[in-house]
């Protein structure tokens, strides 16, 4: 009996490990929506270089939202141009998410990607199917020299004017 319980426990641990590892591969376990358009990275975790491609191709469309999940003070200290804010730690995060359109494409980011990992899982549970999660957060984004705006979103602030467009996107 003892051997049976040990085997069952090991088997359960193995299955749980496989499911958790699967969740790290572009949302496969979460059942993301259809494939993204040609030339765009797969939904789920993306690096800053792919985020530039997504933002450059999508920023002027009404079905794209760049969502900053940090506190208002963090956003004011520096945010990606065109972002809107929902404070992950603000106490009404789920209620604010619930009001969002599940049919649009979201690119979410925070400081280092800790909050977005949790928010990504929550968004999948709530039926969002087209979500990009910026790995490394704005910390990695800024370290690569991509544009940052300083100041609150709803007031005058300073931004870099030109957004870098990768050569592949510029040729399309």
FENRAFEN-V447789 format. One record per residue. N is the residue number from 1. RES is the residue in one small letter. SS is DSSP state (alpha for helix, beta for strand, coil for the rest). Layout:
n	res	ss
N	RES	SS
N	RES	SS
//
This chain:
n	res	ss
1	x	coil
2	x	alpha
3	x	alpha
4	x	alpha
5	x	alpha
6	x	alpha
7	x	alpha
8	x	alpha
9	x	alpha
10	x	alpha
11	x	alpha
12	x	alpha
13	x	alpha
14	x	alpha
15	x	alpha
16	x	alpha
17	x	alpha
18	x	alpha
19	x	alpha
20	x	alpha
21	x	alpha
22	x	alpha
23	x	coil
24	x	coil
25	x	coil
26	x	coil
27	x	coil
28	x	coil
29	x	coil
30	x	coil
31	x	coil
32	x	coil
33	x	coil
34	x	coil
35	x	coil
36	x	coil
37	x	coil
38	x	coil
39	x	coil
40	x	coil
41	x	coil
42	x	coil
43	x	coil
44	x	beta
45	x	beta
46	x	beta
47	x	coil
48	x	alpha
49	x	alpha
50	x	alpha
51	x	alpha
52	x	alpha
53	x	alpha
54	x	alpha
55	x	alpha
56	x	alpha
57	x	alpha
58	x	alpha
59	x	coil
60	x	coil
61	x	coil
62	x	coil
63	x	coil
64	x	beta
65	x	beta
66	x	beta
67	x	beta
68	x	beta
69	x	coil
70	x	coil
71	x	coil
72	x	alpha
73	x	alpha
74	x	alpha
75	x	alpha
76	x	alpha
77	x	alpha
78	x	coil
79	x	beta
80	x	coil
81	x	coil
82	x	coil
83	x	coil
84	x	beta
85	x	beta
86	x	coil
87	x	coil
88	x	coil
89	x	coil
90	x	coil
91	x	coil
92	x	coil
93	x	alpha
94	x	alpha
95	x	alpha
96	x	alpha
97	x	alpha
98	x	alpha
99	x	coil
100	x	coil
101	x	coil
102	x	coil
103	x	coil
104	x	coil
105	x	beta
106	x	beta
107	x	beta
108	x	beta
109	x	beta
110	x	coil
111	x	coil
112	x	coil
113	x	coil
114	x	alpha
115	x	alpha
116	x	alpha
117	x	alpha
118	x	alpha
119	x	alpha
120	x	alpha
121	x	alpha
122	x	alpha
123	x	alpha
124	x	alpha
125	x	alpha
126	x	coil
127	x	coil
128	x	coil
129	x	coil
130	x	coil
131	x	beta
132	x	beta
133	x	beta
134	x	beta
135	x	coil
136	x	coil
137	x	alpha
138	x	alpha
139	x	alpha
140	x	alpha
141	x	alpha
142	x	alpha
143	x	alpha
144	x	coil
145	x	coil
146	x	coil
147	x	coil
148	x	coil
149	x	beta
150	x	beta
151	x	coil
152	x	coil
153	x	coil
154	x	coil
155	x	coil
156	x	coil
157	x	coil
158	x	beta
159	x	coil
160	x	coil
161	x	coil
162	x	coil
163	x	coil
164	x	coil
165	x	coil
166	x	coil
167	x	alpha
168	x	alpha
169	x	alpha
170	x	alpha
171	x	alpha
172	x	coil
//
